[in-house]
Amino acid sequence: MKIVSRNEELLRDALSCLPQPSSRMSLTSCNKLIRFEDISAAAFKIQCGVQKTPCMYSRLSKQYGMDIYLKKEFLQYTGSVKERGVLYLLMSLPQEQQRKGVIVASDSNFSMAVAYHASELRIPVFVIVSSSTAPARVKTCREHGAMVISYGTTAKDAQVHARRLAQENGYLYLEEEDSAVYLSGLGTVGLEMYEQVPKLDAVIFPAGGHCGLLAGSAAALKHLNPHISVIGVESENFPVLQQSLKAGHPTDDQACNNHHFYGDVSGVCFGSNSLQLTGKLVDKVVAVREEDILISMLRLLEYERATVDAEGAIGLAALVAGKLPELKGKRVAVVICSGNVELHLLQQCIARALTLDNRVCRFSLVISDCPGDMSKLLEVLAREEARVLDIKQERTFVMSELFTVEVICTVETRDKIHTAQLRNALLERYPTIAWTEP
């Protein structure tokens, strides 16, 4: 049954001006009008190759005063929503091109999805990476079945080499862009969410430079129900989408490329199609601070047992930061789109988030270097139920009077209120205490 909606006209207007096909070997030449039927066809075609991920009611709902449903796309095999667009893209290639193979040149979620699904479809796949690529990413691409080649010291070197190999050997060089095929695959997320959560008021997506998920899903959602509010979230440090919408064309801010923490969210705005769709169909784009993203990662780990990266956490960060007060009391779905965070980075992020959340704090004070004074300090901490994580004593470089020691203490508390209580208790006994602010 066809669902008729005035939003087909919006989609037609949004993509009335397509960019001219480029001369490079890519899928830009496959651009065409994205219709709701295209998204439906993509959903049917990829249903056996990707997970229909759950969209579950979250325990965070009471904390933020709304019914929150989390679309857990990080549960895809490669840990990313990009699988949807990649699989549909690969399945749509001519058989002759599938026989010759494809090649990509990055260590992104897109490349990992290409490596996995091309191997599953028995398409030869090559991934070109620079020498600076994390060993874990190289290992993962190889495990997915790709032939991984290290070339050059920068991502640009790898891209140039990949294009040369594509031209010489007949491979199709793939990079993440906004062909209608790719956007239709990503748009299946919106289709699923509409089916899984009845009476949705709003849906929140990650935005940033690679806004294909936002654009494709907005096309599906606005067709099915124009009253659903579609919201994009990007970083204040890299407001690529907002800048592009203001300028009316994709911006190319090189300063935001390849940021280790933000990953794909910090990329350049890669296509006019996604930008036009976003401008027509997306109701609001907001920006959040890095601190809000870190707190969001912590909340997802604690309440949902979900280990996600910045791209996966940025949608919830808008609620954490209070950027969307109009959604109070509403039914809201948030897309958790990626869980590919490196372990050493995860450790740093959680440690920093605990500090920002006022649950790990540090203070220093000078006490007498006499027997019993240290035990009195520990008694105060025990009485206030603070857990001591680390304690150091400095005698050599103390600039106070003789026979004193500077104590630097790191403790864990329950929350902001508990931290304030501890601080007041310590100030009563040690008026000169110095508190380290996060």
VMD Tcl script that draws the C-alpha trace (Angstrom):
set ca {
  {0.00 0.00 0.00}
  {1.40 3.38 -0.97}
  {1.30 6.06 1.70}
  {0.63 9.39 -0.01}
  {1.98 12.55 1.54}
  {2.74 16.11 0.49}
  {6.34 15.46 1.53}
  {7.03 13.77 -1.80}
  {6.86 17.28 -3.24}
  {9.37 18.46 -0.64}
  {11.72 15.62 -1.56}
  {11.36 16.49 -5.22}
  {12.08 20.17 -4.53}
  {14.97 19.35 -2.21}
  {16.83 17.41 -4.87}
  {15.84 19.47 -7.90}
  {19.40 20.75 -8.23}
  {21.77 17.80 -8.24}
  {25.54 18.32 -8.53}
  {27.17 17.53 -11.86}
  {28.76 14.08 -12.05}
  {32.44 14.18 -11.31}
  {35.09 12.59 -13.49}
  {36.42 10.36 -10.73}
  {35.34 6.76 -10.42}
  {32.69 6.97 -7.74}
  {28.95 6.75 -7.28}
  {28.15 10.41 -7.67}
  {26.89 9.63 -11.16}
  {24.21 7.41 -9.59}
  {22.42 10.41 -8.04}
  {18.71 10.69 -8.69}
  {15.57 11.76 -6.89}
  {15.26 10.02 -3.52}
  {11.70 8.89 -2.99}
  {9.94 7.07 -0.20}
  {9.66 4.10 -2.56}
  {13.46 4.02 -2.81}
  {13.77 3.77 0.96}
  {11.12 1.04 1.09}
  {12.94 -0.89 -1.64}
  {16.21 -0.55 0.26}
  {14.59 -1.87 3.45}
  {13.30 -4.93 1.60}
  {16.60 -5.62 -0.15}
  {18.92 -5.32 2.88}
  {16.67 -6.99 5.47}
  {18.68 -10.23 5.44}
  {22.06 -8.50 5.60}
  {21.71 -6.05 8.49}
  {20.15 -6.18 11.93}
  {16.73 -4.72 12.61}
  {18.05 -3.13 15.76}
  {15.80 -2.60 18.80}
  {14.36 0.80 19.66}
  {13.92 0.41 23.40}
  {12.46 2.50 26.20}
  {15.33 3.95 28.23}
  {15.78 4.15 31.98}
  {17.04 7.70 31.37}
  {13.47 8.81 30.66}
  {12.59 9.82 34.22}
  {15.89 11.68 34.63}
  {15.18 13.96 31.66}
  {11.41 14.24 31.92}
  {10.34 12.59 28.67}
  {9.77 9.15 27.17}
  {13.12 8.33 25.57}
  {13.52 5.44 23.13}
  {17.01 4.48 22.00}
  {17.55 3.09 18.50}
  {20.60 0.90 19.11}
  {22.35 0.93 15.74}
  {25.69 0.25 17.43}
  {24.52 -3.38 17.60}
  {25.16 -3.80 13.87}
  {27.96 -6.30 13.10}
  {30.56 -3.59 12.43}
  {29.19 -1.37 15.21}
  {27.81 1.32 12.92}
  {24.65 2.41 11.11}
  {26.75 2.93 7.96}
  {26.19 -0.76 7.15}
  {22.69 0.01 5.87}
  {23.79 2.42 3.18}
  {26.89 0.42 2.30}
  {25.07 -2.87 1.83}
  {22.40 -1.34 -0.40}
  {25.08 0.47 -2.36}
  {27.11 -2.72 -2.94}
  {24.03 -4.77 -3.84}
  {23.09 -2.13 -6.42}
  {26.40 -2.38 -8.30}
  {26.41 -4.03 -11.73}
  {27.60 -7.64 -11.67}
  {30.63 -6.75 -13.79}
  {31.75 -4.20 -11.20}
  {31.09 -6.63 -8.36}
  {33.39 -9.08 -10.12}
  {36.20 -6.50 -10.48}
  {35.97 -5.25 -6.90}
  {35.89 -2.05 -4.87}
  {38.50 0.01 -3.04}
  {38.30 2.49 -0.15}
  {40.90 4.69 1.50}
  {40.19 5.40 5.16}
  {39.79 3.71 8.54}
  {36.28 5.07 9.13}
  {33.05 3.26 9.97}
  {32.20 3.49 6.28}
  {35.34 1.60 5.29}
  {34.77 -1.12 7.88}
  {31.22 -1.58 6.62}
  {32.50 -1.83 3.03}
  {35.13 -4.37 4.10}
  {32.60 -6.61 5.82}
  {29.69 -6.50 3.40}
  {31.82 -6.68 0.25}
  {33.42 -9.82 1.64}
  {30.00 -11.27 2.48}
  {28.84 -10.57 -1.08}
  {32.08 -12.10 -2.46}
  {33.16 -8.78 -3.94}
  {36.96 -8.25 -3.89}
  {37.63 -5.37 -1.49}
  {40.78 -3.37 -0.81}
  {41.30 -0.90 2.04}
  {44.18 1.59 1.75}
  {45.30 3.12 5.04}
  {48.11 5.44 6.09}
  {50.86 4.47 8.50}
  {49.18 6.58 11.20}
  {46.08 4.35 11.25}
  {45.37 2.68 14.58}
  {46.51 -0.99 14.52}
  {43.14 -2.09 15.93}
  {41.33 -0.62 12.89}
  {43.72 -2.37 10.49}
  {43.19 -5.66 12.30}
  {39.40 -5.26 12.20}
  {39.32 -4.57 8.45}
  {41.44 -7.66 7.81}
  {39.19 -9.77 10.02}
  {36.20 -8.55 8.00}
  {37.85 -9.99 4.90}
  {39.48 -7.00 3.19}
  {42.94 -6.80 1.69}
  {44.51 -3.98 3.71}
  {47.43 -2.03 2.24}
  {49.40 0.57 4.18}
  {50.62 3.47 2.06}
  {51.96 6.92 2.92}
  {51.91 8.87 6.14}
  {48.65 10.80 5.71}
  {45.07 10.06 4.74}
  {45.60 12.12 1.58}
  {48.46 9.83 0.51}
  {46.23 6.78 0.97}
  {43.41 8.37 -1.06}
  {45.69 9.26 -3.97}
  {47.12 5.73 -4.01}
  {43.63 4.19 -3.88}
  {42.44 6.26 -6.84}
  {45.51 5.25 -8.83}
  {44.94 1.56 -8.08}
  {41.27 1.92 -9.01}
  {42.14 3.46 -12.37}
  {44.82 0.91 -13.18}
  {42.85 -2.19 -12.15}
  {39.20 -1.33 -12.78}
  {38.18 -1.22 -9.12}
  {35.37 1.10 -8.10}
  {36.76 3.75 -5.75}
  {34.23 4.34 -2.97}
  {34.08 7.20 -0.55}
  {31.22 8.24 1.65}
  {29.02 10.65 -0.26}
  {25.33 11.24 -0.76}
  {24.21 9.23 -3.74}
  {20.50 8.42 -3.68}
  {21.31 4.72 -3.24}
  {23.41 5.33 -0.14}
  {20.89 7.77 1.37}
  {18.05 5.32 0.76}
  {19.89 2.63 2.69}
  {20.50 4.96 5.62}
  {16.89 6.13 5.48}
  {15.70 2.67 6.50}
  {16.53 3.68 10.09}
  {13.70 6.22 10.03}
  {11.37 3.64 8.54}
  {12.10 1.14 11.32}
  {11.75 3.69 14.10}
  {8.33 4.73 12.84}
  {7.21 1.10 12.95}
  {8.77 0.34 16.33}
  {7.61 3.36 18.37}
  {4.00 4.48 17.85}
  {2.99 8.14 18.28}
  {6.50 9.57 18.05}
  {6.78 13.31 18.69}
  {10.44 13.78 17.79}
  {13.50 11.90 16.55}
  {17.09 13.00 17.26}
  {19.98 12.11 14.93}
  {23.71 12.82 14.87}
  {24.52 15.47 12.28}
  {27.89 17.06 11.61}
  {29.57 16.75 8.23}
  {28.32 13.28 7.32}
  {24.61 14.04 7.62}
  {23.39 11.28 5.31}
  {21.68 9.42 8.15}
  {19.84 12.58 9.18}
  {18.81 13.43 5.62}
  {17.76 9.93 4.54}
  {15.82 9.20 7.71}
  {14.13 12.60 7.60}
  {12.88 11.74 4.12}
  {11.25 8.57 5.43}
  {9.83 10.06 8.62}
  {8.42 13.21 7.07}
  {6.71 11.15 4.37}
  {5.04 8.93 6.96}
  {4.15 11.72 9.39}
  {4.98 15.37 8.65}
  {4.27 16.28 12.28}
  {7.22 14.29 13.66}
  {9.97 16.74 14.59}
  {13.35 15.73 13.12}
  {16.37 17.17 14.95}
  {20.07 17.01 14.15}
  {22.87 17.40 16.69}
  {26.47 18.37 15.99}
  {29.48 19.56 17.99}
  {30.03 23.20 18.93}
  {33.68 22.69 18.00}
  {32.77 21.65 14.45}
  {29.38 23.20 13.48}
  {29.85 22.03 9.89}
  {26.18 21.47 9.07}
  {24.97 24.77 10.49}
  {27.69 26.62 8.59}
  {26.79 24.79 5.37}
  {23.07 25.48 5.76}
  {23.80 29.15 6.38}
  {26.12 29.35 3.36}
  {23.75 27.39 1.14}
  {26.45 24.98 0.02}
  {28.76 22.38 1.62}
  {31.64 24.00 3.50}
  {35.17 22.67 3.48}
  {36.62 23.44 6.89}
  {39.88 21.51 6.83}
  {40.58 22.31 10.48}
  {37.98 19.75 11.58}
  {39.19 16.79 9.55}
  {40.27 13.55 11.22}
  {39.68 14.63 14.79}
  {40.44 11.55 16.87}
  {37.61 11.93 19.38}
  {34.81 13.09 17.08}
  {35.54 10.76 14.16}
  {32.96 10.96 11.37}
  {30.99 13.74 13.09}
  {33.84 16.21 12.45}
  {34.13 15.53 8.72}
  {33.40 18.08 6.02}
  {29.86 18.40 4.69}
  {30.16 15.95 1.84}
  {27.25 16.54 -0.51}
  {24.59 18.88 -1.84}
  {21.90 16.19 -1.80}
  {22.09 15.64 1.96}
  {22.34 19.37 2.56}
  {19.28 20.13 0.44}
  {17.25 17.41 2.13}
  {18.33 18.61 5.56}
  {17.41 22.21 4.78}
  {13.94 21.17 3.57}
  {12.97 18.42 5.98}
  {14.90 18.83 9.25}
  {13.15 21.00 11.82}
  {16.13 21.95 13.95}
  {19.91 21.57 14.21}
  {21.56 22.17 17.60}
  {25.18 22.12 18.75}
  {26.52 20.62 21.99}
  {29.76 20.95 23.93}
  {32.40 18.27 24.23}
  {31.59 18.02 27.94}
  {27.97 17.15 27.15}
  {29.06 14.37 24.78}
  {31.32 12.88 27.45}
  {28.51 12.94 30.03}
  {26.23 11.31 27.44}
  {28.78 8.50 26.91}
  {28.84 7.98 30.68}
  {25.03 7.91 30.97}
  {24.73 5.34 28.16}
  {27.38 3.13 29.73}
  {25.80 3.29 33.19}
  {22.09 3.11 32.36}
  {22.07 1.17 29.08}
  {25.33 -0.82 29.29}
  {26.07 0.71 25.88}
  {29.70 1.43 24.99}
  {29.57 4.08 22.28}
  {31.80 6.70 20.68}
  {31.19 10.44 20.28}
  {29.08 9.96 17.16}
  {26.90 7.46 19.00}
  {26.47 9.67 22.07}
  {25.98 13.07 20.46}
  {22.22 12.72 19.97}
  {21.56 12.06 23.65}
  {23.99 14.87 24.50}
  {21.39 17.40 23.31}
  {19.04 16.15 26.05}
  {21.84 16.01 28.63}
  {22.69 19.65 27.86}
  {19.06 20.79 28.05}
  {19.17 22.05 24.46}
  {15.65 20.80 23.67}
  {13.33 21.93 26.51}
  {10.34 21.82 24.16}
  {10.51 18.01 24.24}
  {9.63 17.74 27.95}
  {6.79 15.27 28.39}
  {7.04 14.14 24.76}
  {7.84 10.77 23.17}
  {11.35 11.04 21.73}
  {13.55 8.56 19.88}
  {17.33 8.98 19.81}
  {19.59 7.18 17.33}
  {22.69 5.64 18.95}
  {24.47 5.10 15.67}
  {28.04 4.01 16.43}
  {29.97 2.06 19.06}
  {33.48 1.99 17.61}
  {35.53 3.64 20.33}
  {39.12 2.58 20.93}
  {39.76 1.19 24.40}
  {42.45 3.68 25.44}
  {40.21 6.56 24.33}
  {37.21 5.10 26.15}
  {39.23 4.99 29.36}
  {40.17 8.65 29.01}
  {36.62 9.67 28.14}
  {35.02 7.93 31.12}
  {37.62 9.29 33.54}
  {37.01 12.81 32.25}
  {33.22 12.36 32.32}
  {33.28 11.25 35.97}
  {35.17 14.43 36.82}
  {32.74 16.62 34.86}
  {29.84 14.85 36.58}
  {31.31 15.80 39.99}
  {31.80 12.17 40.96}
  {35.59 12.19 41.03}
  {37.20 15.19 42.66}
  {40.65 16.26 43.84}
  {41.77 18.58 46.60}
  {45.01 19.53 48.31}
  {45.73 20.77 51.82}
  {48.69 21.26 54.13}
  {48.68 19.42 57.46}
  {51.16 18.91 60.25}
  {53.64 16.11 59.60}
  {52.85 14.54 62.95}
  {51.51 11.10 63.83}
  {47.72 11.08 63.75}
  {47.03 14.05 61.44}
  {46.74 11.90 58.34}
  {44.44 9.45 60.13}
  {42.18 12.37 61.15}
  {41.85 13.38 57.49}
  {40.97 9.82 56.54}
  {38.39 9.72 59.34}
  {36.65 12.77 57.85}
  {36.59 11.13 54.42}
  {35.24 7.88 55.87}
  {32.56 9.70 57.85}
  {31.41 11.49 54.68}
  {31.41 8.16 52.78}
  {33.92 9.30 50.19}
  {36.01 6.58 48.53}
  {39.72 7.38 48.36}
  {41.13 6.66 44.89}
  {44.58 8.14 45.34}
  {46.53 9.99 48.01}
  {49.99 11.56 47.75}
  {52.21 13.40 50.22}
  {54.63 16.12 49.19}
  {57.34 17.22 51.65}
  {60.23 18.53 49.57}
  {58.52 21.31 47.65}
  {56.13 22.54 50.34}
  {56.51 26.33 50.70}
  {54.93 26.50 54.15}
  {56.59 26.16 57.54}
  {58.76 23.23 58.57}
  {57.30 19.89 59.65}
  {54.26 20.19 57.38}
  {53.21 18.04 54.45}
  {51.01 18.78 51.45}
  {48.41 16.08 50.87}
  {46.90 15.70 47.39}
  {43.83 13.48 47.50}
  {41.54 12.11 44.76}
  {38.19 10.75 45.93}
  {35.02 9.33 44.45}
  {31.57 10.59 45.44}
  {28.00 9.64 44.56}
  {26.93 12.83 42.79}
  {27.13 16.62 42.83}
  {25.23 16.94 46.11}
  {27.50 14.44 47.85}
  {30.56 16.32 46.55}
  {29.23 19.60 47.97}
  {28.63 17.98 51.36}
  {32.17 16.61 51.42}
  {33.60 19.96 50.46}
  {31.76 21.76 53.28}
  {32.87 19.16 55.82}
  {36.52 19.51 54.82}
  {36.34 23.33 54.81}
  {35.13 23.30 58.43}
  {38.28 21.47 59.53}
  {40.77 22.69 56.91}
  {39.93 26.31 55.90}
  {42.94 26.57 53.53}
  {41.97 23.54 51.45}
  {42.42 24.03 47.67}
  {39.83 22.34 45.48}
  {40.72 21.39 41.91}
  {37.90 22.41 39.57}
  {37.11 20.20 36.51}
}
mol new
graphics top color blue
foreach p $ca { graphics top sphere $p radius 0.5 }
foreach p [lrange $ca 0 end-1] q [lrange $ca 1 end] { graphics top cylinder $p $q radius 0.2 }
display resetview
